[in-house]
Amino acid sequence: MPFTPLPLCPSLRPFNPSSLRPFAPSPLHPFAPSPLHPFTPSPLCPYSSPPLQQQAVEHDGDAA
């Protein structure tokens, strides 16, 4: 029994943290494209706030 989880540990070790690290909704990676956070201000999100605000500012400058 104790030999079953042993071989599975090292196999999932490098795969779990490596795959979940960049895609995990962690406080250190608020800009990570996570499937659980569709509202994250990521460069891949077309509904992000930063790009929308910039466009608005540019329009104001042109109008003025």
OpenMM code with the backbone's topology and positions (N, CA, C; nanometers):
from openmm import Vec3, app, unit

residues = "MET PRO PHE THR PRO LEU PRO LEU CYS PRO SER LEU ARG PRO PHE ASN PRO SER SER LEU ARG PRO PHE ALA PRO SER PRO LEU HIS PRO PHE ALA PRO SER PRO LEU HIS PRO PHE THR PRO SER PRO LEU CYS PRO TYR SER SER PRO PRO LEU GLN GLN GLN ALA VAL GLU HIS ASP GLY ASP ALA ALA".split()
positions = [
    Vec3(0.0825, -0.1215, 0.0000),
    Vec3(0.0000, 0.0000, 0.0000),
    Vec3(0.0866, 0.1275, 0.0000),
    Vec3(0.1865, 0.1326, 0.0885),
    Vec3(0.2712, 0.2526, 0.0961),
    Vec3(0.3575, 0.2702, -0.0280),
    Vec3(0.3650, 0.1652, -0.1110),
    Vec3(0.4483, 0.1739, -0.2321),
    Vec3(0.3695, 0.2320, -0.3496),
    Vec3(0.2380, 0.2384, -0.3355),
    Vec3(0.1559, 0.2895, -0.4459),
    Vec3(0.1694, 0.4421, -0.4606),
    Vec3(0.1523, 0.5176, -0.3525),
    Vec3(0.1626, 0.6636, -0.3605),
    Vec3(0.3052, 0.7115, -0.3853),
    Vec3(0.4020, 0.6279, -0.3533),
    Vec3(0.5417, 0.6671, -0.3711),
    Vec3(0.5755, 0.6938, -0.5174),
    Vec3(0.5472, 0.5995, -0.6074),
    Vec3(0.5790, 0.6184, -0.7490),
    Vec3(0.4934, 0.7279, -0.8131),
    Vec3(0.3770, 0.7511, -0.7569),
    Vec3(0.2875, 0.8524, -0.8127),
    Vec3(0.3281, 0.9927, -0.7686),
    Vec3(0.3940, 1.0002, -0.6543),
    Vec3(0.4351, 1.1307, -0.6010),
    Vec3(0.5332, 1.2024, -0.6948),
    Vec3(0.6448, 1.1399, -0.7282),
    Vec3(0.7457, 1.2032, -0.8133),
    Vec3(0.6935, 1.2286, -0.9543),
    Vec3(0.5967, 1.1480, -0.9960),
    Vec3(0.5427, 1.1626, -1.1314),
    Vec3(0.4555, 1.2885, -1.1411),
    Vec3(0.3796, 1.3147, -1.0344),
    Vec3(0.2905, 1.4308, -1.0344),
    Vec3(0.3602, 1.5546, -0.9783),
    Vec3(0.4713, 1.5324, -0.9139),
    Vec3(0.5438, 1.6433, -0.8495),
    Vec3(0.5818, 1.7531, -0.9497),
    Vec3(0.6597, 1.7218, -1.0525),
    Vec3(0.7052, 1.8230, -1.1472),
    Vec3(0.5933, 1.8701, -1.2402),
    Vec3(0.4889, 1.7889, -1.2528),
    Vec3(0.3809, 1.8239, -1.3457),
    Vec3(0.2775, 1.9147, -1.2798),
    Vec3(0.2457, 1.8862, -1.1533),
    Vec3(0.1437, 1.9643, -1.0824),
    Vec3(0.1846, 2.1107, -1.0603),
    Vec3(0.2939, 2.1344, -0.9868),
    Vec3(0.3366, 2.2715, -0.9574),
    Vec3(0.3727, 2.3485, -1.0840),
    Vec3(0.4287, 2.2801, -1.1812),
    Vec3(0.4727, 2.3469, -1.3040),
    Vec3(0.3524, 2.3909, -1.3877),
    Vec3(0.2483, 2.3084, -1.3847),
    Vec3(0.1305, 2.3369, -1.4673),
    Vec3(0.0316, 2.4285, -1.3940),
    Vec3(0.0274, 2.4155, -1.2620),
    Vec3(-0.0683, 2.4944, -1.1842),
    Vec3(-0.0096, 2.6289, -1.1401),
    Vec3(0.1203, 2.6384, -1.1389),
    Vec3(0.1853, 2.7617, -1.0916),
    Vec3(0.1453, 2.8837, -1.1755),
    Vec3(0.1697, 2.8821, -1.3062),
    Vec3(0.1394, 2.9991, -1.3888),
    Vec3(-0.0105, 3.0175, -1.4140),
    Vec3(-0.0862, 2.9084, -1.4024),
    Vec3(-0.2292, 2.9175, -1.4305),
    Vec3(-0.3130, 2.9169, -1.3027),
    Vec3(-0.2460, 2.9195, -1.1882),
    Vec3(-0.3196, 2.9144, -1.0616),
    Vec3(-0.3604, 3.0552, -1.0173),
    Vec3(-0.4858, 3.0725, -0.9729),
    Vec3(-0.5343, 3.2026, -0.9273),
    Vec3(-0.4735, 3.2412, -0.7932),
    Vec3(-0.3436, 3.2655, -0.7925),
    Vec3(-0.2749, 3.2989, -0.6674),
    Vec3(-0.2634, 3.4503, -0.6523),
    Vec3(-0.2473, 3.4985, -0.5291),
    Vec3(-0.2370, 3.6425, -0.5029),
    Vec3(-0.1118, 3.7032, -0.5651),
    Vec3(-0.0141, 3.6184, -0.5973),
    Vec3(0.1104, 3.6684, -0.6565),
    Vec3(0.0975, 3.6797, -0.8076),
    Vec3(-0.0006, 3.6074, -0.8643),
    Vec3(-0.0196, 3.6107, -1.0095),
    Vec3(-0.1628, 3.6529, -1.0430),
    Vec3(-0.1985, 3.7799, -1.0192),
    Vec3(-0.3346, 3.8264, -1.0448),
    Vec3(-0.3606, 3.8440, -1.1943),
    Vec3(-0.2542, 3.8435, -1.2742),
    Vec3(-0.2691, 3.8630, -1.4189),
    Vec3(-0.2602, 3.7314, -1.4953),
    Vec3(-0.2691, 3.6179, -1.4195),
    Vec3(-0.2584, 3.4864, -1.4840),
    Vec3(-0.3897, 3.4514, -1.5550),
    Vec3(-0.3824, 3.4046, -1.6794),
    Vec3(-0.5015, 3.3664, -1.7559),
    Vec3(-0.5639, 3.2397, -1.7017),
    Vec3(-0.6339, 3.2506, -1.5909),
    Vec3(-0.6930, 3.1325, -1.5273),
    Vec3(-0.8376, 3.1153, -1.5740),
    Vec3(-0.8784, 2.9898, -1.5996),
    Vec3(-1.0147, 2.9628, -1.6454),
    Vec3(-1.1186, 2.9944, -1.5381),
    Vec3(-1.0745, 3.0003, -1.4128),
    Vec3(-1.1664, 3.0295, -1.3023),
    Vec3(-1.1849, 3.1795, -1.2854),
    Vec3(-1.0935, 3.2577, -1.3419),
    Vec3(-1.1006, 3.4036, -1.3300),
    Vec3(-1.1097, 3.4676, -1.4691),
    Vec3(-1.2304, 3.4685, -1.5277),
    Vec3(-1.2470, 3.5248, -1.6619),
    Vec3(-1.2439, 3.6778, -1.6609),
    Vec3(-1.2497, 3.7353, -1.5433),
    Vec3(-1.2514, 3.8816, -1.5325),
    Vec3(-1.1154, 3.9379, -1.4908),
    Vec3(-1.0107, 3.8559, -1.5058),
    Vec3(-0.8772, 3.9014, -1.4662),
    Vec3(-0.8233, 4.0008, -1.5691),
    Vec3(-0.7586, 4.1076, -1.5245),
    Vec3(-0.7010, 4.2082, -1.6144),
    Vec3(-0.5804, 4.1545, -1.6880),
    Vec3(-0.6033, 4.0568, -1.7758),
    Vec3(-0.4921, 3.9965, -1.8498),
    Vec3(-0.4882, 4.0524, -1.9919),
    Vec3(-0.3714, 4.0496, -2.0556),
    Vec3(-0.3547, 4.1032, -2.1913),
    Vec3(-0.4349, 4.0228, -2.2939),
    Vec3(-0.4769, 3.9017, -2.2557),
    Vec3(-0.5531, 3.8170, -2.3485),
    Vec3(-0.7026, 3.8454, -2.3376),
    Vec3(-0.7430, 3.9170, -2.2308),
    Vec3(-0.8852, 3.9468, -2.2107),
    Vec3(-0.9233, 4.0747, -2.2865),
    Vec3(-1.0231, 4.0658, -2.3744),
    Vec3(-1.0665, 4.1838, -2.4507),
    Vec3(-1.1528, 4.2776, -2.3663),
    Vec3(-1.1959, 4.2265, -2.2500),
    Vec3(-1.2812, 4.3075, -2.1632),
    Vec3(-1.2036, 4.3659, -2.0455),
    Vec3(-1.0705, 4.3691, -2.0578),
    Vec3(-0.9893, 4.4198, -1.9462),
    Vec3(-1.0103, 4.5705, -1.9312),
    Vec3(-0.9887, 4.6219, -1.8110),
    Vec3(-1.0117, 4.7642, -1.7849),
    Vec3(-0.8987, 4.8534, -1.8390),
    Vec3(-0.7717, 4.8175, -1.8167),
    Vec3(-0.6590, 4.9001, -1.8596),
    Vec3(-0.6697, 4.9473, -2.0045),
    Vec3(-0.6887, 4.8579, -2.1037),
    Vec3(-0.6948, 4.8985, -2.2438),
    Vec3(-0.8147, 4.9883, -2.2723),
    Vec3(-0.9260, 4.9623, -2.2043),
    Vec3(-1.0463, 5.0423, -2.2274),
    Vec3(-1.0265, 5.1838, -2.1745),
    Vec3(-0.9616, 5.1950, -2.0592),
    Vec3(-0.9376, 5.3270, -2.0001),
    Vec3(-0.8434, 5.4079, -2.0895),
    Vec3(-0.7403, 5.3420, -2.1407),
    Vec3(-0.6424, 5.4111, -2.2255),
    Vec3(-0.7120, 5.4706, -2.3480),
    Vec3(-0.8001, 5.3930, -2.4107),
    Vec3(-0.8707, 5.4395, -2.5297),
    Vec3(-0.9536, 5.5635, -2.4959),
    Vec3(-1.0213, 5.5585, -2.3808),
    Vec3(-1.1060, 5.6698, -2.3387),
    Vec3(-1.0207, 5.7957, -2.3207),
    Vec3(-0.9044, 5.7802, -2.2599),
    Vec3(-0.8150, 5.8942, -2.2366),
    Vec3(-0.7706, 5.9536, -2.3698),
    Vec3(-0.7387, 5.8666, -2.4651),
    Vec3(-0.6933, 5.9146, -2.5963),
    Vec3(-0.8047, 5.9952, -2.6637),
    Vec3(-0.9281, 5.9485, -2.6503),
    Vec3(-1.0416, 6.0180, -2.7106),
    Vec3(-1.0567, 6.1563, -2.6493),
    Vec3(-1.0440, 6.1628, -2.5161),
    Vec3(-1.0566, 6.2919, -2.4468),
    Vec3(-0.9525, 6.3894, -2.4993),
    Vec3(-0.8303, 6.3399, -2.5150),
    Vec3(-0.7210, 6.4252, -2.5628),
    Vec3(-0.7524, 6.4794, -2.7015),
    Vec3(-0.8060, 6.3940, -2.7886),
    Vec3(-0.8397, 6.4380, -2.9249),
    Vec3(-0.9512, 6.5434, -2.9216),
    Vec3(-1.0515, 6.5196, -2.8372),
    Vec3(-1.1652, 6.6113, -2.8280),
    Vec3(-1.1178, 6.7471, -2.7772),
    Vec3(-1.0270, 6.7432, -2.6804),
    Vec3(-0.9783, 6.8684, -2.6220),
    Vec3(-0.8836, 6.9332, -2.7215),
] * unit.nanometer
topology = app.Topology()
chain = topology.addChain("A")
for resn in residues:
    res = topology.addResidue(resn, chain)
    for name in ("N", "CA", "C"):
        topology.addAtom(name, app.Element.getBySymbol(name[0]), res)
